[in-house]
């Protein structure tokens, strides 16, 4: 059975933590991955193709260091 992942993309560690805490009740069903920029997020997304994990949700900040959150999501 595949495992599901929530990818939190936010450059601010405090905001990452707040989001992760809010999602704690769902950790039984979802693994939380926190990254600080779109480059790290892309690496994670491509890594899922080599595992049984499935990306279920991306929570993305609009103001990322290399590109906007919208550009990353598109």
Secondary structure as GFF3:
##gff-version 3
##sequence-region A 1 74
A	DSSP	beta_strand	4	9	.	.	.	ID=ss1
A	DSSP	alpha_helix	13	22	.	.	.	ID=ss2
A	DSSP	three_ten_helix	24	26	.	.	.	ID=ss3
A	DSSP	beta_strand	30	35	.	.	.	ID=ss4
A	DSSP	alpha_helix	38	48	.	.	.	ID=ss5
A	DSSP	beta_strand	54	60	.	.	.	ID=ss6
A	DSSP	alpha_helix	69	73	.	.	.	ID=ss7
###
